[in-house]
Each structure stands twice: as C-alpha cells, then as structure tokens.
Amino acid sequence: MAMAVAAIMENVRRGIAIREGFLGNPTAVIGMSAMWLIPQFVILGFAEAFNATAVIGMSTIWLIPQFVILGFAKAFNAVGQLEFYYSQLPKSLGSMAMAFFTVGMAFSDLLGSLITIIVNAVMSSGEKISWLSSNLNRGRYDYYYWLLAALSFLNFLYFLVCCRTYGPYEKASTISDKKEDLKEGLLSNSREFPSSSAQVA
C-alpha cells in the first residue's frame, strides 16, 4: 500500500515537473500545493492532486503517507514475527527468535538490492532511460513503485496461502515444553537429594 501511495505521488510530481518545463532540471522547485495530499490519499485519493496556480514549493509533507504506512507495516511485521517464533519454537530455541527475525530482514534487504539492480539493468538497456535515473524528472520512479506494490501484493497472497496451509504447532510445542520441564525437574531433584551410594559412603 505504501508503494502504491508513493507511485501515485511520484506520478503527480513528475507530471507537474514536465508541465512546468523542468524535465532537465531535477533540482528545480516545483509549484505544488501540499494541502491536497491528505484528502487525496486518505479520503478518496484520486481527486484533484494539485493546484496549478500554487506558488509554494513542494513540501516534505508529501512523504508522510508512505512513511506512516511503512512505519505501521514494519511495527506489525516485527511484533507478528517475534510472537510467531516464540509461540512455535520450543523453550530451548526461544533465544533464536530474534536471530530468525534479523536474518529475514537481512535477506529482504538483499532481495531489495537485487530487484533494484535488475530493474536498472533491464530498463536502461539500449537507448532507454532507466526508471531509476539520477534525474527524477526523466526517470520513472512511479513505475518502480508500482512494481514494488505488485510484488508486495503477490507476497501478501503467498502469506495468505501459508496461513491457510500451515498446521498449528501448539500440541508439539506443548509436549516439547513438558519434556523440558520434566528434565529440569529431575535435574533439580538429583541436585537436592544425593545418590544412595554417596549416602552409604
């Protein structure tokens, strides 16, 4: 969802930049009213996105929607993953939950870099200008954000499939925890009561 919002925002920004003649000047200040942002994305999202007569520069408020959504997504992702690991792993592997989470985040960062490299290589082949051009007005970052939104949607569908097919591990986890508790109890009892051979000696 955050990528879809970012794609819409970038498409609007690029259109205004080209209309005002800033195609070759990515550092130019674009006349764009930020007051339309909240009604655009929160209420309906596809109404008038800018005021053509606005004279104020493009505000960083335009970045709020995608960063807010990304923040919530990362928070829910972290909490959900850690709760899942702690609930499914036996007690002896409880300390591995954070390790699994950080490994997953590292893999996602590497995958993101790979996607960027592939997109840049494919879209810049021949005489074409890359979607990820250093000139924001010549590149098509909105297409890149739409691609990420599509990949995120496919990942969401895969998540739903996994949720539906994954079997609960509660019984196995409970049995494993009971065995570990029994072992701990036997060890503590053996420490409290010396062996019969030691008593005879």
Rosetta constraint file for C-alpha pairs under 8 A:
AtomPair CA 1 CA 5 HARMONIC 6.28 0.50
AtomPair CA 1 CA 66 HARMONIC 7.90 0.50
AtomPair CA 1 CA 69 HARMONIC 7.39 0.50
AtomPair CA 1 CA 149 HARMONIC 6.53 0.50
AtomPair CA 2 CA 6 HARMONIC 6.14 0.50
AtomPair CA 2 CA 65 HARMONIC 7.31 0.50
AtomPair CA 2 CA 66 HARMONIC 4.45 0.50
AtomPair CA 2 CA 67 HARMONIC 7.29 0.50
AtomPair CA 2 CA 69 HARMONIC 5.57 0.50
AtomPair CA 2 CA 70 HARMONIC 6.06 0.50
AtomPair CA 2 CA 149 HARMONIC 7.64 0.50
AtomPair CA 3 CA 7 HARMONIC 6.02 0.50
AtomPair CA 3 CA 66 HARMONIC 6.95 0.50
AtomPair CA 3 CA 145 HARMONIC 5.09 0.50
AtomPair CA 3 CA 146 HARMONIC 6.46 0.50
AtomPair CA 3 CA 148 HARMONIC 6.17 0.50
AtomPair CA 3 CA 149 HARMONIC 4.99 0.50
AtomPair CA 4 CA 8 HARMONIC 6.30 0.50
AtomPair CA 4 CA 145 HARMONIC 6.40 0.50
AtomPair CA 4 CA 146 HARMONIC 5.82 0.50
AtomPair CA 4 CA 149 HARMONIC 5.51 0.50
AtomPair CA 5 CA 9 HARMONIC 6.20 0.50
AtomPair CA 5 CA 41 HARMONIC 7.30 0.50
AtomPair CA 5 CA 65 HARMONIC 7.12 0.50
AtomPair CA 5 CA 66 HARMONIC 6.03 0.50
AtomPair CA 6 CA 10 HARMONIC 6.03 0.50
AtomPair CA 6 CA 63 HARMONIC 7.93 0.50
AtomPair CA 6 CA 66 HARMONIC 6.01 0.50
AtomPair CA 6 CA 142 HARMONIC 7.16 0.50
AtomPair CA 6 CA 145 HARMONIC 6.35 0.50
AtomPair CA 7 CA 11 HARMONIC 6.08 0.50
AtomPair CA 7 CA 141 HARMONIC 7.12 0.50
AtomPair CA 7 CA 142 HARMONIC 4.12 0.50
AtomPair CA 7 CA 143 HARMONIC 6.75 0.50
AtomPair CA 7 CA 144 HARMONIC 7.55 0.50
AtomPair CA 7 CA 145 HARMONIC 4.85 0.50
AtomPair CA 7 CA 146 HARMONIC 5.71 0.50
AtomPair CA 8 CA 12 HARMONIC 6.31 0.50
AtomPair CA 8 CA 142 HARMONIC 6.71 0.50
AtomPair CA 9 CA 13 HARMONIC 6.20 0.50
AtomPair CA 9 CA 62 HARMONIC 7.41 0.50
AtomPair CA 9 CA 142 HARMONIC 7.77 0.50
AtomPair CA 10 CA 14 HARMONIC 5.98 0.50
AtomPair CA 10 CA 141 HARMONIC 6.65 0.50
AtomPair CA 10 CA 142 HARMONIC 5.19 0.50
AtomPair CA 11 CA 15 HARMONIC 6.15 0.50
AtomPair CA 11 CA 141 HARMONIC 7.97 0.50
AtomPair CA 11 CA 142 HARMONIC 5.40 0.50
AtomPair CA 12 CA 16 HARMONIC 6.36 0.50
AtomPair CA 12 CA 49 HARMONIC 7.18 0.50
AtomPair CA 12 CA 50 HARMONIC 7.93 0.50
AtomPair CA 13 CA 17 HARMONIC 6.25 0.50
AtomPair CA 14 CA 18 HARMONIC 6.22 0.50
AtomPair CA 14 CA 136 HARMONIC 7.64 0.50
AtomPair CA 14 CA 137 HARMONIC 5.61 0.50
AtomPair CA 15 CA 19 HARMONIC 6.11 0.50
AtomPair CA 16 CA 20 HARMONIC 6.12 0.50
AtomPair CA 16 CA 30 HARMONIC 7.24 0.50
AtomPair CA 16 CA 31 HARMONIC 7.88 0.50
AtomPair CA 16 CA 32 HARMONIC 7.77 0.50
AtomPair CA 17 CA 21 HARMONIC 6.34 0.50
AtomPair CA 17 CA 22 HARMONIC 5.13 0.50
AtomPair CA 17 CA 23 HARMONIC 6.35 0.50
AtomPair CA 17 CA 30 HARMONIC 6.30 0.50
AtomPair CA 17 CA 137 HARMONIC 6.64 0.50
AtomPair CA 18 CA 22 HARMONIC 5.57 0.50
AtomPair CA 18 CA 23 HARMONIC 5.16 0.50
AtomPair CA 18 CA 137 HARMONIC 7.05 0.50
AtomPair CA 20 CA 30 HARMONIC 7.89 0.50
AtomPair CA 22 CA 26 HARMONIC 6.83 0.50
AtomPair CA 22 CA 28 HARMONIC 6.63 0.50
AtomPair CA 22 CA 137 HARMONIC 7.34 0.50
AtomPair CA 23 CA 137 HARMONIC 5.23 0.50
AtomPair CA 23 CA 138 HARMONIC 6.26 0.50
AtomPair CA 24 CA 135 HARMONIC 7.42 0.50
AtomPair CA 24 CA 137 HARMONIC 7.07 0.50
AtomPair CA 24 CA 138 HARMONIC 7.33 0.50
AtomPair CA 25 CA 135 HARMONIC 7.57 0.50
AtomPair CA 25 CA 137 HARMONIC 7.57 0.50
AtomPair CA 26 CA 135 HARMONIC 5.42 0.50
AtomPair CA 26 CA 136 HARMONIC 5.72 0.50
AtomPair CA 26 CA 137 HARMONIC 5.89 0.50
AtomPair CA 29 CA 57 HARMONIC 5.64 0.50
AtomPair CA 29 CA 58 HARMONIC 6.76 0.50
AtomPair CA 30 CA 56 HARMONIC 7.98 0.50
AtomPair CA 30 CA 57 HARMONIC 5.53 0.50
AtomPair CA 30 CA 58 HARMONIC 5.69 0.50
AtomPair CA 31 CA 52 HARMONIC 7.63 0.50
AtomPair CA 31 CA 53 HARMONIC 7.82 0.50
AtomPair CA 31 CA 54 HARMONIC 5.65 0.50
AtomPair CA 31 CA 55 HARMONIC 5.11 0.50
AtomPair CA 31 CA 56 HARMONIC 5.54 0.50
AtomPair CA 31 CA 57 HARMONIC 5.08 0.50
AtomPair CA 31 CA 58 HARMONIC 6.20 0.50
AtomPair CA 32 CA 50 HARMONIC 5.97 0.50
AtomPair CA 32 CA 51 HARMONIC 6.43 0.50
AtomPair CA 32 CA 52 HARMONIC 7.26 0.50
AtomPair CA 32 CA 54 HARMONIC 5.77 0.50
AtomPair CA 32 CA 55 HARMONIC 7.04 0.50
AtomPair CA 32 CA 56 HARMONIC 6.37 0.50
AtomPair CA 32 CA 57 HARMONIC 6.04 0.50
AtomPair CA 32 CA 58 HARMONIC 5.17 0.50
AtomPair CA 32 CA 59 HARMONIC 7.88 0.50
AtomPair CA 33 CA 50 HARMONIC 5.73 0.50
AtomPair CA 33 CA 51 HARMONIC 5.87 0.50
AtomPair CA 33 CA 54 HARMONIC 5.74 0.50
AtomPair CA 33 CA 55 HARMONIC 7.76 0.50
AtomPair CA 33 CA 56 HARMONIC 6.52 0.50
AtomPair CA 33 CA 57 HARMONIC 7.52 0.50
AtomPair CA 33 CA 58 HARMONIC 6.74 0.50
AtomPair CA 33 CA 59 HARMONIC 7.70 0.50
AtomPair CA 34 CA 50 HARMONIC 7.55 0.50
AtomPair CA 34 CA 58 HARMONIC 6.83 0.50
AtomPair CA 34 CA 59 HARMONIC 5.99 0.50
AtomPair CA 34 CA 61 HARMONIC 6.55 0.50
AtomPair CA 34 CA 62 HARMONIC 6.42 0.50
AtomPair CA 36 CA 40 HARMONIC 5.96 0.50
AtomPair CA 36 CA 48 HARMONIC 7.39 0.50
AtomPair CA 36 CA 49 HARMONIC 5.61 0.50
AtomPair CA 36 CA 50 HARMONIC 6.12 0.50
AtomPair CA 36 CA 51 HARMONIC 8.00 0.50
AtomPair CA 37 CA 41 HARMONIC 6.30 0.50
AtomPair CA 37 CA 49 HARMONIC 6.69 0.50
AtomPair CA 37 CA 61 HARMONIC 7.95 0.50
AtomPair CA 37 CA 62 HARMONIC 6.47 0.50
AtomPair CA 38 CA 42 HARMONIC 5.56 0.50
AtomPair CA 38 CA 43 HARMONIC 7.39 0.50
AtomPair CA 39 CA 43 HARMONIC 5.07 0.50
AtomPair CA 39 CA 44 HARMONIC 6.57 0.50
AtomPair CA 39 CA 45 HARMONIC 6.48 0.50
AtomPair CA 40 CA 44 HARMONIC 5.68 0.50
AtomPair CA 40 CA 45 HARMONIC 3.56 0.50
AtomPair CA 40 CA 46 HARMONIC 5.80 0.50
AtomPair CA 40 CA 47 HARMONIC 6.05 0.50
AtomPair CA 40 CA 48 HARMONIC 7.27 0.50
AtomPair CA 40 CA 49 HARMONIC 6.15 0.50
AtomPair CA 41 CA 45 HARMONIC 3.85 0.50
AtomPair CA 41 CA 46 HARMONIC 7.37 0.50
AtomPair CA 41 CA 65 HARMONIC 7.55 0.50
AtomPair CA 58 CA 62 HARMONIC 7.80 0.50
AtomPair CA 60 CA 64 HARMONIC 7.48 0.50
AtomPair CA 63 CA 67 HARMONIC 6.37 0.50
AtomPair CA 64 CA 68 HARMONIC 5.90 0.50
AtomPair CA 65 CA 69 HARMONIC 6.21 0.50
AtomPair CA 66 CA 70 HARMONIC 5.96 0.50
AtomPair CA 67 CA 71 HARMONIC 5.93 0.50
AtomPair CA 68 CA 72 HARMONIC 6.35 0.50
AtomPair CA 69 CA 73 HARMONIC 6.08 0.50
AtomPair CA 70 CA 74 HARMONIC 6.08 0.50
AtomPair CA 71 CA 75 HARMONIC 6.19 0.50
AtomPair CA 72 CA 76 HARMONIC 6.11 0.50
AtomPair CA 73 CA 77 HARMONIC 5.91 0.50
AtomPair CA 74 CA 78 HARMONIC 6.04 0.50
AtomPair CA 75 CA 79 HARMONIC 6.24 0.50
AtomPair CA 76 CA 80 HARMONIC 5.80 0.50
AtomPair CA 77 CA 81 HARMONIC 5.98 0.50
AtomPair CA 78 CA 82 HARMONIC 6.15 0.50
AtomPair CA 78 CA 101 HARMONIC 7.56 0.50
AtomPair CA 79 CA 83 HARMONIC 6.04 0.50
AtomPair CA 80 CA 84 HARMONIC 6.07 0.50
AtomPair CA 81 CA 85 HARMONIC 6.20 0.50
AtomPair CA 81 CA 101 HARMONIC 6.80 0.50
AtomPair CA 82 CA 86 HARMONIC 6.09 0.50
AtomPair CA 82 CA 97 HARMONIC 6.16 0.50
AtomPair CA 82 CA 98 HARMONIC 6.85 0.50
AtomPair CA 82 CA 101 HARMONIC 6.92 0.50
AtomPair CA 83 CA 87 HARMONIC 6.02 0.50
AtomPair CA 84 CA 88 HARMONIC 6.07 0.50
AtomPair CA 85 CA 89 HARMONIC 5.69 0.50
AtomPair CA 85 CA 94 HARMONIC 7.65 0.50
AtomPair CA 85 CA 97 HARMONIC 5.34 0.50
AtomPair CA 86 CA 90 HARMONIC 7.84 0.50
AtomPair CA 86 CA 94 HARMONIC 5.89 0.50
AtomPair CA 86 CA 97 HARMONIC 6.28 0.50
AtomPair CA 87 CA 170 HARMONIC 7.73 0.50
AtomPair CA 88 CA 169 HARMONIC 5.89 0.50
AtomPair CA 88 CA 170 HARMONIC 6.79 0.50
AtomPair CA 88 CA 173 HARMONIC 6.37 0.50
AtomPair CA 89 CA 93 HARMONIC 5.95 0.50
AtomPair CA 89 CA 94 HARMONIC 6.13 0.50
AtomPair CA 89 CA 97 HARMONIC 7.91 0.50
AtomPair CA 89 CA 173 HARMONIC 6.75 0.50
AtomPair CA 90 CA 94 HARMONIC 6.38 0.50
AtomPair CA 90 CA 173 HARMONIC 5.61 0.50
AtomPair CA 90 CA 176 HARMONIC 6.30 0.50
AtomPair CA 90 CA 177 HARMONIC 6.13 0.50
AtomPair CA 91 CA 177 HARMONIC 6.31 0.50
AtomPair CA 91 CA 180 HARMONIC 7.92 0.50
AtomPair CA 93 CA 97 HARMONIC 7.42 0.50
AtomPair CA 95 CA 99 HARMONIC 7.68 0.50
AtomPair CA 96 CA 100 HARMONIC 6.20 0.50
AtomPair CA 97 CA 101 HARMONIC 6.33 0.50
AtomPair CA 98 CA 102 HARMONIC 6.15 0.50
AtomPair CA 99 CA 103 HARMONIC 6.08 0.50
AtomPair CA 100 CA 104 HARMONIC 6.19 0.50
AtomPair CA 101 CA 105 HARMONIC 6.34 0.50
AtomPair CA 102 CA 106 HARMONIC 6.11 0.50
AtomPair CA 103 CA 107 HARMONIC 6.14 0.50
AtomPair CA 104 CA 108 HARMONIC 6.21 0.50
AtomPair CA 105 CA 109 HARMONIC 6.28 0.50
AtomPair CA 106 CA 110 HARMONIC 6.36 0.50
AtomPair CA 107 CA 111 HARMONIC 6.11 0.50
AtomPair CA 108 CA 112 HARMONIC 6.06 0.50
AtomPair CA 109 CA 113 HARMONIC 6.33 0.50
AtomPair CA 110 CA 114 HARMONIC 6.23 0.50
AtomPair CA 111 CA 115 HARMONIC 6.21 0.50
AtomPair CA 112 CA 116 HARMONIC 6.29 0.50
AtomPair CA 113 CA 117 HARMONIC 6.23 0.50
AtomPair CA 114 CA 118 HARMONIC 6.16 0.50
AtomPair CA 115 CA 119 HARMONIC 6.06 0.50
AtomPair CA 116 CA 120 HARMONIC 6.02 0.50
AtomPair CA 117 CA 121 HARMONIC 6.06 0.50
AtomPair CA 118 CA 122 HARMONIC 6.03 0.50
AtomPair CA 119 CA 123 HARMONIC 5.84 0.50
AtomPair CA 119 CA 131 HARMONIC 7.55 0.50
AtomPair CA 120 CA 124 HARMONIC 5.88 0.50
AtomPair CA 120 CA 130 HARMONIC 5.80 0.50
AtomPair CA 120 CA 131 HARMONIC 6.73 0.50
AtomPair CA 120 CA 132 HARMONIC 6.18 0.50
AtomPair CA 121 CA 125 HARMONIC 6.31 0.50
AtomPair CA 121 CA 130 HARMONIC 7.84 0.50
AtomPair CA 123 CA 128 HARMONIC 6.59 0.50
AtomPair CA 123 CA 129 HARMONIC 6.86 0.50
AtomPair CA 123 CA 130 HARMONIC 4.84 0.50
AtomPair CA 123 CA 131 HARMONIC 6.26 0.50
AtomPair CA 124 CA 128 HARMONIC 5.14 0.50
AtomPair CA 124 CA 129 HARMONIC 5.28 0.50
AtomPair CA 124 CA 130 HARMONIC 4.23 0.50
AtomPair CA 124 CA 131 HARMONIC 7.54 0.50
AtomPair CA 125 CA 130 HARMONIC 7.94 0.50
AtomPair CA 129 CA 133 HARMONIC 6.74 0.50
AtomPair CA 129 CA 138 HARMONIC 7.23 0.50
AtomPair CA 129 CA 139 HARMONIC 6.53 0.50
AtomPair CA 130 CA 139 HARMONIC 5.92 0.50
AtomPair CA 130 CA 140 HARMONIC 7.45 0.50
AtomPair CA 131 CA 139 HARMONIC 4.50 0.50
AtomPair CA 131 CA 140 HARMONIC 4.29 0.50
AtomPair CA 131 CA 141 HARMONIC 5.67 0.50
AtomPair CA 131 CA 143 HARMONIC 7.14 0.50
AtomPair CA 131 CA 144 HARMONIC 6.64 0.50
AtomPair CA 132 CA 136 HARMONIC 7.70 0.50
AtomPair CA 132 CA 139 HARMONIC 5.55 0.50
AtomPair CA 132 CA 140 HARMONIC 6.58 0.50
AtomPair CA 132 CA 141 HARMONIC 6.06 0.50
AtomPair CA 132 CA 144 HARMONIC 7.69 0.50
AtomPair CA 133 CA 138 HARMONIC 6.78 0.50
AtomPair CA 133 CA 139 HARMONIC 4.72 0.50
AtomPair CA 133 CA 140 HARMONIC 7.71 0.50
AtomPair CA 134 CA 139 HARMONIC 7.36 0.50
AtomPair CA 135 CA 139 HARMONIC 6.12 0.50
AtomPair CA 136 CA 140 HARMONIC 7.33 0.50
AtomPair CA 136 CA 141 HARMONIC 7.31 0.50
AtomPair CA 140 CA 144 HARMONIC 6.73 0.50
AtomPair CA 141 CA 145 HARMONIC 6.16 0.50
AtomPair CA 142 CA 146 HARMONIC 6.19 0.50
AtomPair CA 143 CA 147 HARMONIC 6.19 0.50
AtomPair CA 144 CA 148 HARMONIC 6.33 0.50
AtomPair CA 145 CA 149 HARMONIC 6.10 0.50
AtomPair CA 146 CA 150 HARMONIC 6.17 0.50
AtomPair CA 147 CA 151 HARMONIC 6.23 0.50
AtomPair CA 148 CA 152 HARMONIC 6.00 0.50
AtomPair CA 149 CA 153 HARMONIC 6.18 0.50
AtomPair CA 150 CA 154 HARMONIC 6.30 0.50
AtomPair CA 151 CA 155 HARMONIC 6.14 0.50
AtomPair CA 152 CA 156 HARMONIC 6.14 0.50
AtomPair CA 153 CA 157 HARMONIC 6.35 0.50
AtomPair CA 154 CA 158 HARMONIC 6.26 0.50
AtomPair CA 155 CA 159 HARMONIC 6.13 0.50
AtomPair CA 156 CA 160 HARMONIC 6.32 0.50
AtomPair CA 157 CA 161 HARMONIC 6.36 0.50
AtomPair CA 158 CA 162 HARMONIC 6.24 0.50
AtomPair CA 159 CA 163 HARMONIC 6.14 0.50
AtomPair CA 160 CA 164 HARMONIC 6.20 0.50
AtomPair CA 161 CA 165 HARMONIC 6.19 0.50
AtomPair CA 162 CA 166 HARMONIC 5.64 0.50
AtomPair CA 169 CA 173 HARMONIC 5.88 0.50
AtomPair CA 170 CA 174 HARMONIC 5.91 0.50
AtomPair CA 171 CA 175 HARMONIC 6.18 0.50
AtomPair CA 172 CA 176 HARMONIC 6.11 0.50
AtomPair CA 173 CA 177 HARMONIC 6.06 0.50
AtomPair CA 174 CA 178 HARMONIC 6.10 0.50
AtomPair CA 175 CA 179 HARMONIC 6.22 0.50
AtomPair CA 176 CA 180 HARMONIC 6.28 0.50
AtomPair CA 177 CA 181 HARMONIC 6.09 0.50
AtomPair CA 178 CA 182 HARMONIC 6.08 0.50
AtomPair CA 179 CA 183 HARMONIC 6.21 0.50
AtomPair CA 180 CA 184 HARMONIC 6.15 0.50
AtomPair CA 181 CA 185 HARMONIC 6.08 0.50
AtomPair CA 182 CA 186 HARMONIC 6.18 0.50
AtomPair CA 183 CA 187 HARMONIC 6.13 0.50
AtomPair CA 184 CA 188 HARMONIC 6.14 0.50
AtomPair CA 185 CA 189 HARMONIC 6.17 0.50
AtomPair CA 186 CA 190 HARMONIC 6.12 0.50
AtomPair CA 187 CA 191 HARMONIC 6.35 0.50
AtomPair CA 188 CA 192 HARMONIC 6.32 0.50
AtomPair CA 189 CA 193 HARMONIC 6.11 0.50
AtomPair CA 190 CA 194 HARMONIC 6.55 0.50
AtomPair CA 190 CA 195 HARMONIC 7.68 0.50
AtomPair CA 194 CA 198 HARMONIC 6.40 0.50
AtomPair CA 194 CA 199 HARMONIC 6.90 0.50
AtomPair CA 195 CA 199 HARMONIC 6.50 0.50
AtomPair CA 196 CA 200 HARMONIC 6.26 0.50
AtomPair CA 197 CA 201 HARMONIC 6.26 0.50
